[in-house]
Structure formats: structure tokens, C-alpha cells
Amino acid sequence: MVKITFIGAGSFGFTRSLVRDILTFPLLKDATLVLMDIDPVRLDYIKRAVDRIVSEGEYPAQVISTTNRAEALQGADAVICTILAGGVHVFRHDIEIPKKYGVDTNIGDSRSVSGIFRALRTIPVMLDICRDMERYCPNAILLNYTNPMAMLCRAMQRETAIKVSGLCHSVQGTSEMLANWIGAPYEEINYVCAGINHQSWFVKYEWNYQDAYPLLREAVKRPDIYNQEQVRNEMFIHLGYYVTESSGHNSEYNWWFRKRPDLIAKYCTNGTGWNPGEYAYILKEYLHREDNWRDDILKWLENPEPLNLKRGHEYAAFIINAWMGGEPFKFNGNVPNKGIIPNLPQDACVEVPVYADRLGFNPVYVGNLPSQCAALNNITIAVEEMAVEACLIGDPTMVFHAVAYDPLCAAVLSLAEIRQMVNEMLAINQDYLPTFKHFVA
């Protein structure tokens, strides 16, 4: 019997869809599903939701809930992590303080100054989880859905022996979007996508084994398509390769789109979730969820309509099935760069094609990225490497250096202004930064 542990199980949407998909596999239908969260109220609600899935699907699975992480991890075969360290009342400062200094973020959970500070709070928690896994389930795989993906995975892959990969929807979502734009049935699409999380590149995109990029270049000339993803379409037009993740994210990962109000108005009003005069979209979403999560869950629990238990597209379910001896599964995962992409730094966390099977995660050699794509990746990796190192050794000056080289911050602020902003953010986050003894850069 397979034991699958959910850390941060109170993430209602993720846990519900993952459980639904997992139980559709014959190898996993009788799994022991252990739900662990530090919030007992959320845990009670998600336990009820998972129990409903098991009951309506008539699965022989067992569902256990606990607030004890050691108990949850004991003997696990696979661990899925969907945590948020610090909560919305802390996360909001990641957006509001930079905005005061002129750094206008859109989502703020993966990169730039907001992503760096989320990493500083979250890396220690993730390393604690891995160390518990080394103690209680050393042979288990860890599938991480928590952001900032690249920095968290880099820290875990560097500091622990756990087999860990990060999972994101951006590659599959973008590949489907592009197929729709050119009118291609998705099953006729082949692609190779590689780079780093949220900044991977479709170095090959084919329809029936023919290069589909000429069709995409024509498609983005249409206003209805261009306006869906203004930032990414501009990057494609000028850089020649399509990048993963939304325009909202990508607008804050470089110098080109958010450094002036006129550029925000021109490029960041369609397909990014940005609304003039309001907080970043994701902050509003988090605050909404914080205020309304009970109502949302109860609405789902009390809906008399039968559940749709048809398998979805969550990578984790397919990966766990492969890990437990089922059909091998190919996905884009976050793994250490062991020569997979030679023109990106060795050991950096890269997002590349990976095969999951009984041996674990088996990355596929990609080769060099196009120079203009590698250049942007290398700058981002340099920032992330400094941020990870700063967290591990508790060095506030290195935090400043990481933020100083962030493209968006560097585009709008001087070094002195960046230092002042970082010090303000270090001070307000100090209760959540256990690796730091000093909070002045």
C-alpha cells in the first residue's frame, strides 16, 4: 500500500485536484493519504473534502489527517508540498514596501525583491521538511508546488539528499495555449522546453513534426492574440523564442515592461491581471481567499451534484504512479543542472524534460540555449544563487546584493535606494528569518 503525504494540505484547490487524480491510477487507488497542516481548522475542512472524493469514487483508500509532521512523514513513499510560510499578513509587505520605493510588482511570489524575501522565509521551512524526510522516509520523493520554485528547489537539492523536483503548470499551460493559437490539435504538438522555472523557452515547437514557429509569428500579429499576452508576445517578437509563465510574472522578471508608468499602461494592462490604482493582483487574490476560504470550501462540500472524478492533468499523480512502478512519465521538472544545459551554471536549478520511473527523476540532455535566452536566465540565476546563499549563511549584505542585481529593481532604483528598501524589508521580516542574526545590510 502506497503512502502519500501532503504537507500544507490546507491548500484546498491543490490538494483536492491532486487527490482526485492520484486515486484514478490502479496502483494508487488504495493509497494511504496523509493530510498534514499546521492549521487544524483548515485541516478539518480538507479532510472532509478528501473523504468525499474517496467515498464518491468508492476507492479503498485510507485518509488520515494530522498536525504532526513527523507522524505524517513516517514511512511515506511520496511527499507533496504546497505550503505558504508567513501568511498573507507578511507577504503583503513584499509588494507594498517595494511599491513605495517605485518597484511595481504584479504577482511577487517568485522573483524580484518580493520573491527573494519569500525565499528567505520559506527556505528554512523547506529544509526542515527535507531533514525530517531524511529521518522518517529517506527514500521518498518530494514534489514541490511552493514558490519561489527555483530558489526553494536549489536550496533543497544543494543541502539535502532527498530526491526532489519542483512542479509548475506553466510549460503545459503555455504549450496548450500556443497550440490553440495556431489551430493545432494538441496531440499533434511536439516540443522541447528548457531554461529555468517561469523562464523556460520553447527551443522547439512543432506541429506534426514541422516547425510551428512561423505559424506562431503570424498568429501574434492578430490583435486578439497579441493582447492576450502582451509581455510574452513582445518577448517572442524580439527574442525569437516563446517563454513560459504568464505575462504578469514575466513583466516583473526583466527590465523592459514595468520600469515606467507609461510602459505599464502600454504592455501590462492585458493578460497580466494588473489594474491601475490597485494592489498587485495576487495580493488581492490572497486576501480574498483569506477572507472567504470557509465559504468556498463549504459551497463545494455542500454541493449536491456528484463530483467529476475524471482524471485531470496534475503532473504529481502521474509521477507518483511512475515512481511506484507504473508507466514512466515525461514532464518538465526542476532539477540540478548536471551539464543538461551547458551554457547555464553547473548545479543551478533548471527546468527541463525529465522522465520519472522507479529510479526517480531522469533529466534529458538539452544542450545550449539560444544566447539571448541564456543571457536572461543567467542573470536570474545569479540573483537566485546569491539569495539562496544569503539565506543559508544568514548574510543580510548578500540579500542586498541579490536585490541590487534583480533586473526590475536595478531598472528603477539606485544602489543606495535598494539598500534602504532591503533594510526596511529585513526589519519587518525579522521574526520570519531564522537563519539571520543581523537585519541590516
N, C-alpha and C positions, 0 to 999 in steps of 0.2 A: 504494500500500500504506500503510495507516494504521499509525502508530507510537504505541503506548500505553505509558506509563511508570508503574510502580508504585514510589513512594518509601515505604520501610517495608514492603517486600514480605514480610518475615518474619512479618507479621501473618497467620498461616496461614488462619484461618477466613475473613477478609475477602477475601484475595487469591484463594483457591480459588473462592469463590462468585462473585466478580466476573469472573474469567476464564471460568468456566462460562457465565455469562450473556452476556458480550461475544461469545463465539465463535458464539452461536446466530444472530447477525444476519448476513445475507449480505454486507453491506458490510464487516463486520469479521472474517469467518472466516479471512482470510489476513493478519491484522494481524501486525506485529512487536510482540511483548510483551516489554518490558524490565523485569526484576525487579531493583530496587536495594535493598540493605540494608547497614547498617554491620556486621552480624554475619554473617561468612562461613559459619558453621555453619548458622544458620537459613536463609540464602540457598540453600545446597545442598539442604536438605530441600524448600523451597518450589519450587525449580527442578524437582526430581523430581516433585512433585505436579502442577505445571502441564504438564510433559511428558506425564504420564499422561492428563490431560484432553485434550490435543491429540491424542495417539495414539488413545485410545479413540473420540474423536469424528471421527477421520480428517480433521482440519482441516488446511488448508495453511498454518497459522500458523507463525511462527518465534519461538522463545523464547530470550532472551539474559539472562544474569544478570551483575551487576557490583556491586562496592562503590564504584565511581567515579560520583558523582552527575553530574558534567559529561558524562561519556560517556552516561549513561542519558538525560539530557535533550536531548542534541543532536538537533534536528530533530523533536522529539516533537509530535504533534497534540493529545494529551490526557495529563494527568498526574493520577494518583490518589494521594492522600497518606493513609497510615494509620500515622503514627509515634507513638512514645512517647518523650518526652525525659526522660532521667534514670533511668528504670528503677524497679522496684518498691522497691529499697532506699532510694531517695529519696522516692518517692511515699508510702510508709508514714508518713513524718513529717507529711505533710499531714493525716492522720487522727489519729495518736497524740498529737501536741502539742496540737491544739485539744481533744481529749477530756480531756486533763489539766487544761485550764482550764474544762471544763464545756460545751464546744461539741461536741455529739454528732451527728456527721455519719453519713450512711448509705452514700453512694456516693463523694462527694467528688472528682469529676473535672470538674465543670462550673461550679459556683458556690460561694458562701460562701468562707470563708478557704482551704479546700482547692483549690477551682477557681481562685481568684486566684493562688495560688502555682504551680499547674500552668501557668497562662498565663504567668507571669513567666519560667518555664524554657523554655517552648515557643515563644513569640512570636519570639525571636531566630532560632531554627532555621527557623521557617516563613518569615521574611523573607529569610533566606539562600537558601532554596529558590526563592522568588519572584525574587530578584535573579539567580540562576543561570538561571531561566526567561527573564528579560528578555534575558539574554545569548545563550542557546542555542536557545530556542524561544519567542520573544516573542508569537507568535500562538496559542499553545496555550491551551486551557482548563485550569484547575486545579479538581479536585473534591476537597474536603477532608472526610475522615471523622474527623479527630482532634479530641478535646475538649481544652479547653473551646471548643466550636464558635463561639459568638458573639464571644468576645474575640479568638480567632485570626483569624476572618474580618474582623472590624473592623480589626485591625491591618494585614492584608494589603490590604484594599480601600482603606484610607486611605493607605498608604505606597508602594504599587506600582501599576503599570499592568496587571498581569496580570488576565485575566478569571477570577475565582474565585467559586465558590459552595460553601457547605457543605451536606452531605447528612446526613440523620438519618432513622432509621426510625420516629420517634415519631408523625408525622402519619398515615402509612399504617397503622401498627400500631393506633393508637387508633381510627381510623375503622372498621377491621375489627372491633375489639372491640365498639364500640358497635352495629354492625350485628348482630352475634351476640346481643347482649343483648336487642334488640327483635325478633329473629327475622326480620330482613330479608335477602334475598339481596343480596350486596354490590354486584352490578352494577346494582341499583336505587337505590343511595345516591348522593346529590349533596351536596357540602359546600363551604363556604368556610372555610378555616382560616388565621388570621393572628395575628401577635404577634412574639415572639422565640423563639429556639430553646429547646426544652424548656418553654416557657411561651407557646405559641401557643393560640389559642382558636377553637373551632368556632363562629364567629359565625353560621353557617348549617349546619344538618344536616337533610337531607330524605330521605324515602323516597317514591319515585315522585312527586317534586315537591311533597310535602306535608310541612309542618313535623313532624319526628320528635321534637322535644324533649318534647312531652307524653308520648310513649311512654317516653322515657328517664327522665323524672321518676318514672313508675310503676315502671320496672324497678329503679331503685336502692333502692326501698323493700324489695325482696326481700333477705333476709339473705345468700343465696348469691351475689348480685351485689354487694351493698354491701361484703361482706367481701373481695371480690377486690381492691378498690381503695379502701380506707377513706379515705385522704387526699384523693384526687381526687374521690371521691364526696361527701365533706364540702364540698369547694370548690364542686362543682357545685350542691349543695343550697343553699348560702348565697350564691354569686356568680351563679348562673343560667346559666353557660356552661361547657362542658366543656373542660378544659385537656389539652394533650398531655404526654407522657412519664409515666413510672411514678410511683406514689405514693412510692416510695423517694426518687427525685430531688425530687419536689415537696415532700416533708416537710422538706427542708433549704433550700428556696428562699424561705421565708416565716417569719413569727413564730409560727404557730399550733399547731404539732404537736410540736416537738422541744425546747421550752424547759424542760420539766419531766419527770421520770421517769414521773409518772402519765399525762401526755399521750402519751408514747412508748408506754407499756403499753396505752393505750386505742386509739390510732389507728395505731401503727406496727408492729404485730405480724402483720398480714396484708397480703399483696401488696406488701411493701416489701423483703423479704429481710433484715429486721432480726431478729437473735436476741439476747435478753438475755444479758449477760455475755460477749459475744464481740466481736471486732473488726468493723468495718463489713463488710458482705457483699462489696463489690467488692474490698477488700483481701485477703480470704480467697481470692477467685476468682483474683486476680492471682498470689498466692503459689502457689496450686495449679498455675496454668499455668506459672509459672516453674520449678517442680519437675518437672512431668510433660509438658512440651510435646513432648519427643522421643518418649515413649511414645505420646502421642495421634497424632502425625503418622505414626509407623511403623505403628500399628494401621490407619490409613486407607490408607497406601501398600501395605500387605501384604494388605489385604482382597481375597480372590479374586473377590468378587462384582463384576459390571460396574457402572460408575458410573452414577448417574442424572444425565444431562446435560440434562434438561429445563430450559428457561429459568425462573429464579426471578423475584424482584421487586426486584432491586437497581436503584435509580434510575440509577446511573452508566452502566450498559450502554445504557439507553435514551437517556440524554443524549448519550453519545458517538456513538451511531448517528445521532441528530438533527443533531448538530454536523457530522458528516461527510456530510450530505446526505440522510439517511433521513427517516422520518416525524417531524414535530415532536412534542415530548413535553412534557406538562404535569406539573409536580411542585411540591412545596413546597421552596423553596431559601432559602438565607441570602444576602441581597443588601443593598446600601446603601439606606437609606430616602430615596429621592428624591421625597418627597411621597406615597408609596404609602399610608402610614398617617399622616394629618396630625397626630393627637394623640400621636404618638411623635416623639422628636427627629430632626431632619433629619440624614441620613448615618449614623445608628446602624444597626447590623446587625439587620435584621428578617427574619423567616421568613414568606414569603408565596407565593402561587401564582406560578409562573414558567413561561414557555414556552421550551424550548430548540429552536433551529434553527440554520441556517447563520450567522445573525447573532450567535449567542451566547445570552446569558441575557436574557429579556424579561419583566420583572416585570409583574404585573397590579395595577392600582389597586384598593385595598380600601376606603378611606375610614376614618373614625374608628372605633376600637374602642369598645365599651361602657365607660363611665367607670371602673367598678370593675375592669375588666380592664386598661385603660390605666394605671391608678394603680399596679398591681403591676409591670407592665412598665417603667414609667418609673423606679421605684425601682431595679429590677435594672439597667436601662441606665445609670443614674447611677453605680452601683458599677462596672460594667464599663468605662465611659468613663474613670473615674479609674484603674482598674487598667491599662488599655492605655496611657494617658498616662504613668503611673508607670514602666512598663517601657521605653517609648521614650526617656524622658529620664533614666532611672536615679534616680528620686527615692524614697527609702525612706519619707519622710513621707507622700507621696501613697499609697503602699501602705497605710499605717496608716489614712489617711482612707477609702480604699476599703473596708477591712475594718470600719471603725467604722460605716459605713452599711449593711453587709450585715445583712439582717433577722434572721438566726439569731444572729449574734454579738451584735448590739445587744440581742437579747431576753434574753441570759443574762449578759453581761459589762458592766462599767463601762468607760469610756474608758481609764482607767489600766491595767486588766487587758488590754484589747485591745492597747494599745501594748506591754505586756510580752510578750504572746504573739507579736505580729508581729515584735518584735526577736529573739525566740528562733528564729522560723522563718526570718527573714532570715539569721541567723548560720549555721544548719545548711544553708541552701541556697546559700551564697555562691559555692561552686565552680560553680554552675549558673546564675548570674545575670550574664552577661557585660556587660550594659548598666549595671550598678551599680558605683560606686566606693566607696560607703559603705553600711554594712549596719546602721545604727541609725536608727530613725525619730524 
